[in-house]
Amino acid sequence: MNALSHRETDALALVEIIDLKWLLAGEGLHLHVERLQKDPAYARGVLAAAAASKNPALREVALRVRKLLGADAA
């Protein structure tokens, strides 16, 4: 069976968020991880900035994080 536990799923989501954090840092933007996870308005702003980037890797990670965070970040 290849099902992931809740803890493993959370860890993978955190890896995606950390990828987003470092890619944004490369563009001079700071990401507060806990705030991204708890503040939908903040998440929308950060993800909108990432989606507008010229960096395709950043746009892709932002899309994955948006899906992980659910409809509140859309």
Legacy VTK file of the C-alpha trace (Angstrom):
# vtk DataFile Version 3.0
C-alpha trace
ASCII
DATASET POLYDATA
POINTS 74 float
0.000 0.000 0.000
1.355 3.425 -0.959
-0.967 5.653 1.053
0.674 8.507 2.943
-0.053 9.214 6.575
-1.392 12.614 7.612
2.035 13.445 9.070
3.773 12.550 5.785
1.285 14.629 3.800
1.877 17.611 6.112
5.644 17.195 5.721
5.364 17.163 1.925
3.185 20.288 2.024
5.795 22.028 4.167
8.501 21.103 1.650
6.458 22.813 -1.086
6.008 25.913 1.070
9.737 26.055 1.823
10.457 25.754 -1.913
8.126 28.711 -2.436
9.875 30.650 0.326
13.331 30.231 -1.239
12.177 30.952 -4.771
10.488 34.142 -3.539
13.655 35.088 -1.650
15.481 34.902 -4.960
13.161 37.660 -6.158
13.681 39.754 -3.054
10.383 38.818 -1.382
10.067 37.511 2.186
7.594 34.727 2.996
6.351 34.118 6.542
5.503 30.402 6.547
3.071 30.330 9.489
1.232 33.397 8.244
0.911 31.852 4.785
-0.730 28.811 6.376
-3.106 30.744 8.644
-3.935 34.055 6.911
-5.918 33.613 3.664
-5.545 37.268 2.637
-1.764 37.094 3.094
-1.644 33.802 1.181
-3.622 35.290 -1.724
-1.210 38.229 -1.940
1.918 36.084 -1.803
0.569 33.596 -4.320
-0.533 36.383 -6.661
2.975 37.849 -6.565
4.452 34.421 -7.276
1.999 33.807 -10.127
3.074 37.091 -11.732
6.761 36.125 -11.649
8.767 35.573 -14.824
10.318 32.520 -13.125
8.463 29.392 -14.330
9.687 27.312 -11.349
8.248 29.880 -8.934
4.922 29.962 -10.781
4.709 26.147 -10.689
5.481 25.906 -6.968
2.954 28.679 -6.271
0.288 26.705 -8.117
1.046 23.594 -6.068
0.975 25.555 -2.804
-2.320 27.196 -3.810
-3.808 23.709 -4.244
-2.373 22.556 -0.923
-3.834 25.535 0.934
-7.266 25.020 -0.605
-9.944 27.411 -1.795
-9.130 30.137 0.776
-5.907 30.931 -1.043
-7.441 30.905 -4.503
LINES 1 75
74 0 1 2 3 4 5 6 7 8 9 10 11 12 13 14 15 16 17 18 19 20 21 22 23 24 25 26 27 28 29 30 31 32 33 34 35 36 37 38 39 40 41 42 43 44 45 46 47 48 49 50 51 52 53 54 55 56 57 58 59 60 61 62 63 64 65 66 67 68 69 70 71 72 73
